[in-house]
Every structure is written in structure tokens, then in C-alpha cells.
Amino acid sequence: MFYQTLAGIRPAAPGFKKILIQPAMVGDLTWVKAHFDSSYGRIVSDWKIEGGQLIMDVTIPANTTATIVVPGKNGGTHEVGSGHYQFTANDPKGK
């Protein structure tokens, strides 16, 4: 499914109590906007590449936690609670 692969929205615990966001940067895609309506609320994973930089906007619903994996040289892995987050990284496709 689109939201699972390109946007990277996957459950890390049953029912999306814990969420994994790990988007796939494939081919010539330069942006993805996706969401999934879980029983806890809407999970959003939007990303775009501009000028070799990744800008990633993520929303995690109340009463959940998430692991967000940001592709790129300075992306990294982030453990977060509910809320809206923006991450940036250089060279997201490793070019």
C-alpha cells in the first residue's frame, strides 16, 4: 500500500499504539503526501526533496509514540510522542 511503502507509515505495536515512520525514497519521486486514520487518530507522513534536501513533516496522534527514521546523511532515528514534527536532512537519496 502507498502509505506503508512510500510514506513509510507502519505499526510498531498492535493497533498503531507505537508507530514506525520510515519513508522510501525511490526513483524520481520528489514528494509524497499520505495519511492513515488509526483508532488513535490520523497519522501523517509528508515529505519532499528540494535542492538536494529532504523536508519531512510528520504528525503522530495523541496517546501514541513513534520511531521516525529520516533518510539522509544527517537524518537519523528519532523517538517521539504525539505531536507535529518537521525534520530536514541532506542528500536523502545518497547521491
Residue frames as a rotation matrix with the C-alpha (Angstrom) as fourth column:
MET 1
0.575 0.818 0.000 0.00
0.818 -0.575 0.000 0.00
0.000 0.000 -1.000 0.00
PHE 2
0.316 -0.409 0.856 1.10
0.374 -0.776 -0.509 3.54
0.872 0.480 -0.092 -0.75
TYR 3
0.685 -0.008 0.728 1.07
-0.539 -0.678 0.499 4.80
0.490 -0.735 -0.469 2.84
GLN 4
0.913 -0.336 0.231 3.15
0.046 0.649 0.760 1.82
-0.405 -0.683 0.608 4.04
THR 5
0.376 -0.815 0.440 5.93
0.915 0.402 -0.036 1.98
-0.148 0.416 0.897 1.47
LEU 6
-0.025 -0.425 0.905 6.43
0.643 -0.700 -0.311 5.46
0.766 0.574 0.291 0.05
ALA 7
0.398 0.219 0.891 5.23
-0.427 -0.816 0.391 7.33
0.812 -0.536 -0.231 3.15
GLY 8
-0.521 -0.754 -0.401 6.60
-0.074 0.509 -0.858 4.63
0.851 -0.417 -0.321 5.48
ILE 9
-0.194 0.534 0.823 3.66
-0.963 -0.262 -0.057 4.50
0.185 -0.804 0.565 7.92
ARG 10
-0.131 0.107 -0.986 3.68
-0.087 0.989 0.119 1.12
0.988 0.101 -0.120 9.70
PRO 11
0.831 0.411 0.375 2.58
-0.412 0.001 0.911 -0.23
0.374 -0.911 0.171 13.07
ALA 12
-0.353 -0.931 -0.097 5.38
-0.495 0.273 -0.825 -0.99
0.794 -0.243 -0.557 15.53
ALA 13
-0.940 0.234 0.247 2.83
-0.103 0.497 -0.862 -2.36
-0.324 -0.836 -0.443 18.03
PRO 14
-0.571 0.774 0.273 -0.69
0.819 0.514 0.256 -3.73
0.058 0.370 -0.927 17.57
GLY 15
0.403 0.913 -0.070 -3.31
0.910 -0.407 -0.074 -1.16
-0.096 -0.033 -0.995 16.58
PHE 16
0.119 -0.467 0.876 -0.73
0.491 -0.739 -0.461 1.59
0.863 0.485 0.142 15.89
LYS 17
0.930 0.088 -0.357 -0.15
0.365 -0.343 0.866 2.28
-0.046 -0.935 -0.350 19.62
LYS 18
0.088 -0.933 -0.350 3.50
-0.052 -0.355 0.933 2.58
-0.995 -0.064 -0.079 18.58
ILE 19
0.947 0.320 0.004 4.24
0.042 -0.112 -0.993 3.73
-0.318 0.941 -0.119 15.04
LEU 20
-0.158 -0.972 0.173 7.20
0.535 0.062 0.842 3.39
-0.830 0.226 0.511 12.71
ILE 21
0.905 0.287 -0.315 7.68
-0.087 -0.598 -0.797 6.09
-0.417 0.748 -0.516 10.08
GLN 22
-0.185 -0.970 0.156 10.37
0.031 0.152 0.988 5.11
-0.982 0.188 0.002 7.56
PRO 23
0.692 0.573 -0.439 9.68
-0.362 -0.250 -0.898 6.50
-0.624 0.781 0.034 4.08
ALA 24
0.123 -0.595 0.795 11.15
0.714 0.609 0.345 5.05
-0.689 0.525 0.500 0.90
MET 25
0.252 -0.165 -0.954 12.91
-0.524 -0.852 0.010 7.48
-0.814 0.497 -0.301 -1.42
VAL 26
-0.095 -0.213 0.972 12.60
0.506 0.831 0.231 5.69
-0.857 0.514 0.029 -4.76
GLY 27
0.099 0.128 0.987 13.08
0.995 0.016 -0.101 6.56
-0.029 0.992 -0.126 -8.39
ASP 28
-0.674 -0.318 0.667 12.47
0.484 -0.872 0.073 10.12
0.558 0.372 0.742 -9.47
LEU 29
0.433 0.877 -0.208 9.84
0.738 -0.212 0.641 10.84
0.518 -0.431 -0.739 -6.81
THR 30
-0.609 -0.636 0.474 10.34
0.268 -0.727 -0.633 14.24
0.747 -0.258 0.613 -5.21
TRP 31
-0.681 0.389 0.620 7.36
-0.721 -0.500 -0.479 14.31
0.124 -0.774 0.621 -2.85
VAL 32
-0.535 0.608 -0.587 4.77
0.433 0.794 0.428 12.18
0.726 -0.025 -0.687 -1.08
LYS 33
-0.615 0.467 0.636 1.74
-0.767 -0.543 -0.342 13.21
0.186 -0.698 0.692 0.99
ALA 34
-0.285 0.504 -0.815 -0.01
0.040 0.856 0.515 10.41
0.958 0.115 -0.264 2.84
HIS 35
-0.457 0.174 0.872 -2.01
-0.882 -0.219 -0.418 9.64
0.118 -0.960 0.254 5.96
PHE 36
-0.540 0.368 -0.757 -3.57
0.227 0.930 0.290 6.72
0.810 -0.016 -0.586 7.77
ASP 37
-0.025 0.630 0.776 -6.55
-0.806 -0.472 0.357 7.01
0.591 -0.616 0.520 10.09
SER 38
-0.720 -0.276 -0.637 -5.78
0.135 0.845 -0.518 4.73
0.681 -0.459 -0.570 13.04
SER 39
0.245 0.832 -0.498 -8.04
0.722 0.187 0.666 4.11
0.647 -0.523 -0.555 16.02
TYR 40
-0.071 -0.361 -0.930 -5.95
0.895 -0.435 0.100 6.76
-0.441 -0.825 0.354 17.88
GLY 41
0.554 0.256 -0.792 -6.29
-0.052 -0.939 -0.340 9.39
-0.831 0.229 -0.507 15.16
ARG 42
0.994 -0.110 0.024 -4.67
0.020 -0.041 -0.999 10.50
0.111 0.993 -0.039 11.93
ILE 43
0.231 -0.972 0.047 -1.03
0.388 0.136 0.911 9.62
-0.892 -0.193 0.409 11.26
VAL 44
0.983 0.083 -0.162 0.59
-0.096 -0.520 -0.849 11.87
-0.154 0.850 -0.503 8.63
SER 45
0.054 -0.988 0.146 3.84
0.430 0.155 0.889 11.39
-0.901 0.015 0.433 6.74
ASP 46
0.978 0.173 0.116 4.59
0.187 -0.479 -0.858 14.03
-0.093 0.860 -0.501 4.09
TRP 47
0.114 -0.975 -0.191 7.99
0.374 -0.136 0.917 14.55
-0.920 -0.176 0.349 2.51
LYS 48
0.989 0.076 0.124 9.57
0.142 -0.342 -0.929 16.48
-0.028 0.936 -0.350 -0.33
ILE 49
0.074 -0.997 0.028 13.02
0.833 0.077 0.548 16.89
-0.549 -0.017 0.836 -1.79
GLU 50
0.973 0.155 0.172 14.10
0.222 -0.840 -0.495 20.40
0.068 0.520 -0.852 -2.77
GLY 51
0.595 -0.792 0.138 17.61
-0.641 -0.571 -0.513 21.30
0.485 0.216 -0.847 -3.82
GLY 52
-0.161 -0.691 -0.704 19.04
-0.091 0.721 -0.687 18.02
0.983 -0.047 -0.179 -2.54
GLN 53
-0.910 -0.096 0.402 17.45
-0.395 -0.087 -0.915 18.49
0.123 -0.992 0.041 0.88
LEU 54
-0.438 0.771 -0.462 14.69
0.550 0.636 0.541 16.37
0.711 -0.017 -0.703 2.40
ILE 55
-0.750 0.371 0.548 11.93
-0.634 -0.639 -0.435 18.12
0.189 -0.674 0.715 4.32
MET 56
-0.596 0.492 -0.634 9.73
0.362 0.870 0.335 15.71
0.716 -0.030 -0.697 6.25
ASP 57
-0.501 0.550 0.668 6.51
-0.810 -0.569 -0.139 16.63
0.304 -0.611 0.731 8.11
VAL 58
-0.619 0.239 -0.749 5.07
0.280 0.957 0.074 14.02
0.734 -0.163 -0.659 10.46
THR 59
-0.200 0.610 0.767 2.02
-0.884 -0.449 0.126 14.05
0.422 -0.653 0.629 12.71
ILE 60
-0.781 -0.072 -0.620 1.63
0.187 0.921 -0.342 11.46
0.595 -0.383 -0.706 15.47
PRO 61
0.146 0.953 0.265 -1.80
-0.102 -0.252 0.962 11.16
0.984 -0.168 0.061 17.17
ALA 62
0.032 -0.020 0.999 -2.48
-0.943 -0.331 0.024 11.51
0.330 -0.943 -0.029 20.90
ASN 63
0.500 0.151 0.853 -1.69
-0.696 0.656 0.292 8.60
-0.515 -0.739 0.433 23.24
THR 64
0.939 -0.299 0.169 0.83
0.343 0.787 -0.512 7.04
0.020 0.539 0.842 20.84
THR 65
0.301 -0.908 -0.292 4.59
-0.317 -0.385 0.867 7.11
-0.899 -0.168 -0.404 20.29
ALA 66
0.999 0.035 0.007 6.68
-0.003 0.286 -0.958 6.76
-0.035 0.958 0.286 17.17
THR 67
-0.005 -0.996 0.088 10.08
0.357 0.080 0.931 5.93
-0.934 0.036 0.355 15.83
ILE 68
0.933 0.267 -0.241 10.85
-0.088 -0.480 -0.873 8.19
-0.349 0.836 -0.424 12.88
VAL 69
0.046 -0.917 0.397 13.69
0.640 0.332 0.692 7.21
-0.767 0.223 0.602 10.56
VAL 70
0.771 0.146 -0.619 14.83
-0.246 -0.830 -0.501 10.18
-0.587 0.539 -0.604 8.47
PRO 71
0.604 -0.566 0.561 16.84
0.783 0.554 -0.284 9.19
-0.150 0.610 0.778 5.37
GLY 72
0.803 -0.370 0.468 19.94
-0.014 -0.796 -0.605 11.18
0.596 0.479 -0.645 4.51
LYS 73
-0.092 -0.985 -0.145 23.42
0.287 0.113 -0.951 11.95
0.953 -0.129 0.273 5.74
ASN 74
-0.932 -0.249 0.263 22.25
-0.144 -0.410 -0.900 13.81
0.332 -0.877 0.347 8.85
GLY 75
-0.101 0.993 -0.057 18.77
-0.429 0.008 0.903 12.29
0.898 0.116 0.425 9.22
GLY 76
-0.893 -0.393 0.220 18.93
-0.370 0.362 -0.856 9.68
0.257 -0.845 -0.468 11.94
THR 77
-0.290 0.767 -0.572 16.36
0.535 0.626 0.567 7.95
0.793 -0.142 -0.592 14.10
HIS 78
-0.767 0.124 0.630 14.08
-0.464 -0.785 -0.410 9.89
0.444 -0.607 0.659 16.44
GLU 79
-0.551 0.619 -0.560 11.81
0.776 0.627 -0.071 8.61
0.307 -0.473 -0.826 19.23
VAL 80
-0.879 0.282 0.384 8.83
-0.292 -0.956 0.033 10.96
0.377 -0.083 0.923 19.68
GLY 81
-0.634 0.772 -0.057 5.46
0.429 0.289 -0.856 11.25
-0.644 -0.567 -0.514 21.38
SER 82
0.235 0.815 0.530 2.29
0.951 -0.082 -0.297 12.67
-0.199 0.574 -0.794 19.94
GLY 83
0.239 -0.107 -0.965 2.51
0.057 -0.991 0.124 15.96
-0.969 -0.084 -0.230 18.05
HIS 84
0.982 0.025 0.190 3.67
0.191 -0.118 -0.974 17.51
-0.002 0.993 -0.120 14.79
TYR 85
0.290 -0.954 -0.082 7.33
0.185 -0.028 0.982 17.33
-0.939 -0.300 0.168 13.79
GLN 86
0.972 -0.126 -0.201 9.47
-0.225 -0.222 -0.949 18.59
0.075 0.967 -0.244 10.93
PHE 87
0.378 -0.886 0.268 12.83
0.254 0.378 0.890 17.06
-0.890 -0.268 0.368 10.04
THR 88
0.831 -0.227 -0.509 15.38
-0.556 -0.364 -0.747 18.00
-0.016 0.903 -0.428 7.40
ALA 89
0.393 -0.750 0.532 18.29
0.207 0.636 0.743 16.01
-0.896 -0.182 0.405 6.02
ASN 90
0.111 -0.463 -0.880 20.88
-0.871 -0.472 0.138 16.44
-0.479 0.750 -0.455 3.30
ASP 91
-0.561 -0.465 -0.684 21.37
-0.800 0.518 0.303 14.03
0.214 0.717 -0.663 0.42
PRO 92
0.051 0.674 0.737 18.31
-0.825 0.445 -0.349 11.84
-0.563 -0.590 0.579 1.16
LYS 93
0.941 0.322 -0.106 18.86
-0.320 0.739 -0.593 9.53
-0.113 0.592 0.798 -1.83
GLY 94
0.487 -0.820 0.301 22.61
0.187 0.434 0.881 9.17
-0.853 -0.373 0.364 -1.28
LYS 95
0.813 -0.167 0.557 23.66
0.558 -0.046 -0.828 10.92
0.164 0.985 0.056 -4.48
